[in-house]
């Protein structure tokens, strides 16, 4: 082949790809046709790779084609952080190749393994829990290739609906089982006093209305129910509730409790310095 035929200018590459896709004679020689053919093959290989990922294999060929075109692909070296809680929750991440893991910090501050991630969609991190900081992050165990796409674009491609609608439906359907799982794992290294504080924060977030004295829990908080939630006897729970009242962390108002969230969060932060204090949730979100 003549030397000039192997030098590809940007213009010749563009023209060559166009000719190859249109199946027209290429005036610049076979090298350009091969280049266009290779690009098509790479795209097809990318779509086949996506189809082989178990948790998105249900997408149609058209959806996989759109997804392949929308992904921004990057590479992470071994032990490199792929995503952490600082990354935008409005993005979706697909592990294309390699093995990753999701880790978090336990109550003692040690980083522990939570999930080993196979190629496919990387699970999103659970919403924050008042009084608890897990510092989730996804790390590369081997060299990994990751595809990134805006969540709204991914939901639109895969479901044909707005991402906000998807989030609302998922929250309504799944509820907050993640809170139960996180609570159970968290309680294993907590004292009874700390477990009661965490439950009071959770109840005040889910059923609370802000007022001058703090956040009123609008449902009746029976000591028996609290003892079930923290896996302790009712007398012991009553004992600590009296202590919390004396220390100004809660206020009794007939059969309701008023929780002073900042004091409870400060109490937990003092017991576990690694915990980041969570601002009180607006009353409008809790009503």
N, C-alpha and C positions, 0 to 999 in steps of 0.2 A: 504494500500500500504506500502511495506517495506520502512524503512527510507532511505536506500541507493538509492532507486529509485527516491527520490525527490531531490537529490543533483545533480546538472547539472554542469559538467565541461565544459569549452569551447569546448573541443573536442567532448563531447557527444552532445552538442547543434548543432554543425556543422553537425555531422553525422545524428542526428535526423531530421534536416531540409531537408537534402538530401534524406533521406528515405521517408519522408512525401511527398516531391515533386515528387519522382519517384513512389509513391504508392507501396512501398516495405515493407515487414514485418520489424518492428523496433525491433532490439535486445535489446534495452535499456528500453522498456516499453512504456506505453501509454502516459506518461507525455511528452516525447519528440515529439510524433506525435501531441499532442495538441499544443505544442509550435510552431511547424512548421506551423500548420493550422492557429494559431492566427496571426503569422507574415504575412501569405498570406492574411488573412482577413483585416489586418491593411492596407496593400498595396492597396487592392481593395477599401477599404473605402476612402483612399486618392485619388484614381482615381475618385471615385464617387463624392467626394467633389469638385475636379477640374471641373468635368463636370457640376456641379451645379452653377459655377461662370458664370454670364451672358456674360461678355465680352471675355471669352475664350471658351464658350460652343460650338463654331463652330469647334473646333479641333476634329480630328478623335480619335477613341479609341486608336489606335497605338501612335498617337502624345501625347495624355494625359498620356499614360503609360510611354513614354520617358521623358515627362516633370516631372512627379511625381518622377521618378528615379533621375533626375538631380537637383531638388530643394534642397537647404539647408534651413532647417526650424528653425526659432528662435521665441522667444516669447518676446513681448514688454508689459510692465506694463502700466496701465492707466497713461496718461499724459507724457509718455516717448517719446522722439523723435525717430521716425523710420528711416527716412532719411532726410538729408538736402542738401544744395548746395555743401557741402564738399564731399559728397559721390560720388563715381565714376559714371559718366554718361554711362559707359560701362556695367552697371548691370541693370537687370530688376527685379522688385519687385512685388510679388503677395500677396495680403491680403487674407489669407485663412479663418480666422475667426475674428470676432470683427468689430468695427467701428473706422475709423480714420478720420482725417481732414487735409487739406492742408491750411496753413496760410502764410501770408507774411506781410511785413511792408509797410505801406502807406507812403505818402510824409511827414507826420508829425512824422514818426517813430513809430507809434502805430501798434501793430500786430493785423491783422484782418483775419477773416475767409474767405476763397476763395471757397473751395470745401469740401463737406462732402463725404468721400470715403466709398463705400460699398465693401463687399468682391469681389475680382477680381483683375485685373491688376491695380496697382497704377500708375496714370498718371505721365509721365515724366515732369520735370520742363522745362519751355520755355527757349530758349537760351537767354543769357544776352543782354540787350539793352543799347547802349552807353548812359552814363549820368544818368542811373537809376539803383538802387540796391534794389531789392525786398526781398532778403533773404528768399526765399521760404523754407518751411520745412513741412514734414508730421509727424503728432503727433498722438499717440494712444488716442482715446476718451474712449475706454474700453480696457480691456486686449485683445491683438491681437496676432495672429499667422501669421508670415510672411515667405513666401518662396522666396529665392533669387537665381538668376541664371545669368550667364554672358549673356549679351545682344546678343552676336554673337551666343551663343548656343541656346537661345530662338528663334531667327529669323530663324536659320537653322532648328530647330525642327518644327516650325509652318509654315514657308514659303518655306523652302528648298533653300534659297539663302543666300548670304553673307550679314552681317549686314551693311557693307559700301554701298552695292548696295541698300539695303532697305532705308537707310538714304537719299541717293541721290534721289531715286524715291519719297519718302515722301516729301522732300523739293521741288522738281519740281512740284508735284501734288498739294500740299497744299499751296505753296508759303509762304509768311510771314504774314498770317492773324493774327498770334499771336502778331506781332508788332502793328497792328491796334488796337487790343483789349487792349493791355497794354497801348498804347498811349492814348486812349480814357479815360481809367480809371485813368491814371496818370494826364491827363490834367485837371481833375475836381478840383484839388487842386493847380494848377499852375497859375502863373500870365502870361499875354500875352508875356512878355519879356522872361520868362522861356520856354514857349511853342515854341517860335520861335527858341530858342537855341537848344531845343531837336530835332525839325524838321531838322535843319541844320546839326546836328550830324548824324541823320538817313540818310539823303540824301548823305552826304559825305561818309558814310560807304557803301551805296549801289551803288553809282555812282561816287566814288572818285578815283582820281589818285594823289599820293603824288608827290610833287615838293618842291623846295626850300622854297617857301613862305607859304606852308601849303598843304592842300588837295583840289585840284580843283574838283568841281562838274562838270562833263562832260556834263550834260544836261542843257538846258536853264532854269534858275530858275526865272520864271516870278513872280512878286509880287502878281498877281491875284491868281496864283496856291498856293503860300505860304499862302495867306489869307484864301483860302479854307481849307487847311490842318490844320490850327490852329483855324479855326472858328472865324475870325475877319475881320474887314474892311481893304481894301487895303491901304488906307492912314495911318492907325495905324501901319500896318506891315512895310510900307516904313519908317515911323518915327523911328522905332526900328532898322531897318537895317542900317540907317544912323548913329544911336547911336553906333551900334556894330562896324561899320567901323571906327568911331572916336576913339573907345576904343581898336582898333587893333585886334578884334576877327575875323573879316572877311576882305577880300580885294576884291574890284570890279575889274573885268578885262573884259571890254566890257559887253557882256550879260551873262557872267559867274561869279560865286562866288568862291573865294578861302577861305576855312574855316581853321582857326587855331584851331584845335580840342582841344589841351591842354588848351588853354585860355577859350574856351567855357565850357569845363569840370570843370575848376577851378572856373569859374563864377557860375555854378550850384552847385558845392560843397560848395561854400561860402554861397549860399542861403539856401542850405539844407545840413548841416554838416554830416548827416548820409549817404550820397551818396558816394559810393566808385568810385574813378576815374578809367575809363576804358582806357587801353592803345590803342593807335591808331591802327587800323587794317592795316596789310601790304598792300601795293598798289597792289601786285599780286592777293590778294583775292578780290579786289574791281574792278579790270579792267574788 
